[in-house]
């Protein structure tokens, strides 16, 4: 197992530097997790900062063996006390991890957890009924305002657009408008007919997209591959695209080389981060 680009105290020191300077930055937390900072506040997207999946699948035919060590403990990240919004795009553990979410929420009483309304009941089973007041429910085509963030729900296909009996999406990406910055975080998704059209009405500054691809032999729902992620970013006019959902589990990863090559071919601006690495984009 390899070490992240930076971890623990070095990671927290880097984040504090940007917070104290009042600058803007993004850090890759691993898998689909990202930390966004600006104006002394923080947004955390789909964080998975535990080994819960490795323990769960340790003695099965689908072991979740880590490639890269954890970037930071949830409690250390939470202790910064600046997290206003956390997102969970869907209920899979690498996007909704109670061992990560509970410390973040406990140490940031102002924080709210934005998640698909279709997942509310399952979320409360994992987090406890007392978390109900911390949840903000979202659906495809709807928007919510949390603190000074405007968040829009975008349907994701994982592997299809799945809806519950009430027609509510269980897998959601989101477009976040925050202080002049517009982000798109897809969560897990394949390309679907409505995806690019639903995003073109926004001016996306940074798109955060998976690149691990869709391989049936993994026996898990797949995602965009690197070439498709570059093409989607280009199709929606993203000013920059950052890849995720690779380099964490041995059975479900991909090389970013295809992503980089396609971005270069298309002239699509991109930023390739390593686990724990940040980018100050002020």
C-alpha positions as CSV (number, residue, x, y, z in Angstrom):
1,X,0.0,0.0,0.0
2,X,1.3,3.4,-0.9
3,X,1.2,6.7,1.1
4,X,-0.9,9.6,-0.1
5,X,0.8,12.6,-1.6
6,X,0.3,14.2,1.8
7,X,-1.6,13.0,4.9
8,X,-2.7,13.7,8.4
9,X,-0.8,16.7,9.9
10,X,0.8,17.8,6.6
11,X,-2.7,17.7,4.9
12,X,-4.3,19.7,7.7
13,X,-1.5,22.2,7.7
14,X,-2.0,22.7,3.9
15,X,-5.7,23.2,4.3
16,X,-5.2,25.7,7.2
17,X,-2.8,27.7,5.0
18,X,-5.5,28.2,2.4
19,X,-8.2,28.9,4.9
20,X,-6.1,31.5,6.7
21,X,-5.2,33.2,3.5
22,X,-8.9,33.4,2.5
23,X,-7.9,31.6,-0.8
24,X,-9.8,29.0,-2.8
25,X,-8.6,25.4,-3.0
26,X,-9.7,21.8,-3.8
27,X,-8.1,18.7,-2.3
28,X,-8.7,15.1,-3.4
29,X,-9.6,13.0,-0.4
30,X,-9.6,9.7,-2.4
31,X,-12.3,7.9,-4.3
32,X,-15.0,10.5,-5.1
33,X,-14.2,12.6,-2.0
34,X,-13.2,16.2,-2.4
35,X,-12.7,19.1,0.0
36,X,-13.4,22.6,-1.3
37,X,-12.4,25.7,0.6
38,X,-13.0,29.4,0.0
39,X,-13.6,32.4,2.2
40,X,-12.6,30.5,5.3
41,X,-15.3,27.9,4.9
42,X,-15.4,24.4,3.6
43,X,-17.6,22.0,1.5
44,X,-16.9,18.2,1.6
45,X,-18.1,16.1,-1.2
46,X,-18.8,12.3,-0.8
47,X,-16.1,11.7,1.8
48,X,-14.9,8.1,2.5
49,X,-12.2,8.3,5.1
50,X,-12.4,5.0,6.9
51,X,-11.6,1.3,6.3
52,X,-15.2,0.2,6.7
53,X,-15.3,-1.4,3.2
54,X,-12.0,-3.2,3.7
55,X,-13.3,-4.8,6.9
56,X,-16.7,-5.6,5.5
57,X,-15.4,-7.5,2.5
58,X,-12.2,-8.9,4.0
59,X,-13.3,-12.5,3.9
60,X,-15.4,-12.5,0.7
61,X,-14.8,-13.0,-3.0
62,X,-14.8,-9.2,-3.5
63,X,-12.1,-7.9,-1.2
64,X,-11.7,-4.1,-1.0
65,X,-7.9,-4.0,-0.7
66,X,-6.6,-0.5,-0.5
67,X,-4.0,0.8,-3.0
68,X,-3.5,4.1,-1.1
69,X,-3.6,4.8,2.6
70,X,-6.2,7.1,4.1
71,X,-5.5,10.8,3.7
72,X,-6.8,12.1,7.0
73,X,-8.9,10.9,9.9
74,X,-12.5,12.3,9.8
75,X,-12.1,13.8,13.3
76,X,-9.0,15.7,12.3
77,X,-10.8,17.2,9.3
78,X,-13.9,17.9,11.3
79,X,-11.8,19.6,14.0
80,X,-11.1,22.5,11.6
81,X,-14.7,23.5,12.5
82,X,-15.3,25.2,9.1
83,X,-17.5,22.6,7.3
84,X,-20.8,24.0,6.3
85,X,-22.0,21.4,3.8
86,X,-21.3,17.7,3.2
87,X,-22.8,15.8,0.3
88,X,-23.6,12.2,-0.3
89,X,-24.5,11.4,-3.9
90,X,-25.9,7.9,-3.1
91,X,-26.1,5.2,-0.5
92,X,-23.1,3.1,-1.5
93,X,-20.6,3.1,1.4
94,X,-17.7,4.8,-0.5
95,X,-20.1,7.7,-0.9
96,X,-22.1,7.5,2.3
97,X,-19.8,6.2,5.1
98,X,-21.2,6.6,8.6
99,X,-17.7,6.3,10.1
100,X,-16.7,9.4,8.2
101,X,-19.9,11.4,8.4
102,X,-20.6,11.1,12.1
103,X,-17.4,12.7,13.3
104,X,-17.7,15.5,10.6
105,X,-21.3,16.3,11.7
106,X,-20.5,16.1,15.5
107,X,-17.6,18.5,15.2
108,X,-19.4,20.9,12.9
109,X,-22.8,21.6,14.4
110,X,-23.5,24.1,11.7
111,X,-23.0,21.5,8.9
112,X,-25.8,20.0,6.9
113,X,-25.7,16.8,4.9
114,X,-27.2,17.1,1.4
115,X,-28.4,13.8,0.0
116,X,-31.0,12.3,-2.3
117,X,-34.5,12.5,-0.7
118,X,-34.9,8.9,-1.8
119,X,-32.1,7.9,0.6
120,X,-33.4,9.7,3.7
121,X,-34.7,6.6,5.5
122,X,-31.6,4.6,4.9
123,X,-29.4,7.5,6.0
124,X,-31.2,7.8,9.3
125,X,-30.8,4.0,9.9
126,X,-27.0,4.6,9.6
127,X,-26.6,7.9,11.4
128,X,-29.4,7.6,14.0
129,X,-32.7,9.4,14.2
130,X,-31.1,12.4,15.9
131,X,-29.4,13.3,12.6
132,X,-32.8,14.1,11.0
133,X,-32.4,17.8,11.6
134,X,-29.0,17.8,9.8
135,X,-30.3,16.4,6.5
136,X,-31.1,18.5,3.5
137,X,-33.1,16.5,0.8
138,X,-32.5,16.9,-2.9
139,X,-33.9,15.4,-6.1
140,X,-33.1,15.6,-9.8
141,X,-34.3,18.9,-11.3
142,X,-34.7,20.5,-7.8
143,X,-32.5,22.9,-5.9
144,X,-31.8,23.8,-2.3
145,X,-30.1,26.7,-0.5
146,X,-27.8,25.8,2.3
147,X,-25.8,28.6,4.0
148,X,-24.5,30.5,1.0
149,X,-24.5,27.5,-1.3
150,X,-27.0,26.9,-4.1
151,X,-27.2,23.2,-4.9
152,X,-28.9,21.7,-7.9
153,X,-29.7,18.0,-8.3
154,X,-28.6,16.3,-11.5
155,X,-29.7,12.7,-12.3
156,X,-26.9,10.1,-12.4
157,X,-27.0,6.7,-14.0
158,X,-25.5,4.0,-11.9
159,X,-25.8,2.1,-14.1
160,X,-29.3,3.4,-14.9
161,X,-31.3,6.3,-13.6
162,X,-33.0,4.6,-10.7
163,X,-36.1,6.0,-9.1
164,X,-38.1,4.9,-6.1
165,X,-41.9,4.3,-6.0
166,X,-42.4,8.1,-5.7
167,X,-40.3,8.8,-8.7
168,X,-37.3,10.2,-6.7
169,X,-33.7,9.6,-7.9
170,X,-31.5,7.4,-5.7
171,X,-28.3,8.5,-7.5
172,X,-27.6,12.2,-7.8
173,X,-24.8,14.4,-9.0
174,X,-25.0,18.1,-8.0
175,X,-24.1,21.5,-9.4
176,X,-23.0,23.8,-6.6
177,X,-22.9,27.6,-7.0
178,X,-20.9,29.2,-4.2
179,X,-19.5,32.7,-4.1
180,X,-18.8,33.0,-7.8
181,X,-17.6,29.4,-8.1
182,X,-19.7,26.7,-9.9
183,X,-18.8,23.1,-9.4
184,X,-20.2,19.9,-10.8
185,X,-19.7,16.7,-8.8
186,X,-21.3,13.7,-10.6
187,X,-21.0,11.1,-7.9
188,X,-21.0,7.8,-9.7
189,X,-22.5,7.9,-13.2
190,X,-22.4,6.6,-16.7
191,X,-23.1,8.9,-19.6
192,X,-26.9,9.1,-20.2
193,X,-29.0,11.1,-22.7
194,X,-30.0,13.8,-20.4
195,X,-26.7,14.4,-18.6
196,X,-24.9,16.9,-20.9
197,X,-28.1,18.9,-21.7
198,X,-28.9,19.2,-18.0
199,X,-25.5,20.7,-17.3
200,X,-25.1,23.0,-20.3
201,X,-27.3,25.6,-18.7
202,X,-24.7,26.1,-16.0
203,X,-21.2,27.7,-16.5
204,X,-19.1,24.9,-14.9
205,X,-15.8,26.1,-13.5
206,X,-14.7,22.7,-12.1
207,X,-16.1,19.3,-13.0
208,X,-15.3,16.4,-10.7
209,X,-15.8,13.1,-12.6
210,X,-15.1,9.4,-12.1
211,X,-12.7,7.6,-14.5
212,X,-12.7,4.0,-13.3
213,X,-14.9,2.8,-16.2
214,X,-17.5,0.1,-16.5
215,X,-16.1,-3.5,-16.3
216,X,-18.8,-6.2,-15.7
217,X,-16.2,-8.6,-14.3
218,X,-15.9,-6.3,-11.2
219,X,-19.5,-7.1,-10.4
220,X,-20.2,-3.5,-9.3
221,X,-22.0,-0.7,-11.1
222,X,-19.6,1.1,-13.4
223,X,-18.8,4.7,-14.2
224,X,-17.4,6.9,-17.0
225,X,-14.0,5.9,-18.1
226,X,-11.2,8.4,-18.6
227,X,-12.0,9.1,-22.2
228,X,-15.7,9.6,-21.5
229,X,-15.0,11.9,-18.5
230,X,-12.8,14.1,-20.7
231,X,-15.5,14.2,-23.4
232,X,-18.2,15.0,-20.9
233,X,-16.2,17.9,-19.5
234,X,-15.6,19.2,-23.0
235,X,-19.3,18.7,-24.0
236,X,-20.5,20.9,-21.0
237,X,-17.8,23.5,-21.4
238,X,-16.1,22.9,-18.1
239,X,-13.3,25.3,-17.5
240,X,-11.4,22.5,-15.7
241,X,-12.0,18.8,-15.0
242,X,-10.5,16.8,-12.1
243,X,-10.7,13.0,-12.2
244,X,-11.7,10.8,-9.2
245,X,-12.8,7.3,-8.3
246,X,-9.5,5.5,-9.0
247,X,-6.3,4.6,-7.0
248,X,-8.1,3.5,-3.9
249,X,-9.2,-0.2,-4.3
250,X,-7.3,-2.8,-6.2
251,X,-10.3,-4.4,-7.9
252,X,-11.9,-1.1,-9.0
253,X,-9.4,1.4,-10.4
254,X,-8.0,2.7,-13.6
255,X,-5.0,4.5,-15.0
256,X,-5.5,8.2,-15.6
257,X,-3.4,8.1,-18.8
258,X,-6.4,7.7,-21.1
259,X,-8.1,10.6,-19.4
260,X,-5.1,12.9,-19.8
261,X,-4.6,11.9,-23.4
262,X,-8.2,12.6,-24.3
263,X,-8.2,16.0,-22.5
264,X,-5.1,16.9,-24.4
265,X,-6.6,15.8,-27.7
266,X,-9.8,17.9,-27.1
267,X,-7.9,20.9,-25.6
268,X,-9.9,20.3,-22.4
269,X,-8.2,21.9,-19.4
270,X,-7.7,19.4,-16.6
271,X,-5.9,19.0,-13.2
272,X,-4.7,15.6,-12.1
273,X,-4.4,15.3,-8.3
274,X,-2.9,12.6,-6.2
275,X,-4.6,11.4,-3.0
276,X,-4.3,14.2,-0.5
277,X,-3.0,16.7,-3.0
278,X,-4.6,20.2,-3.3
279,X,-4.8,22.8,-5.9
280,X,-5.1,26.5,-5.1
281,X,-7.2,27.9,-7.9
282,X,-7.6,31.5,-6.7
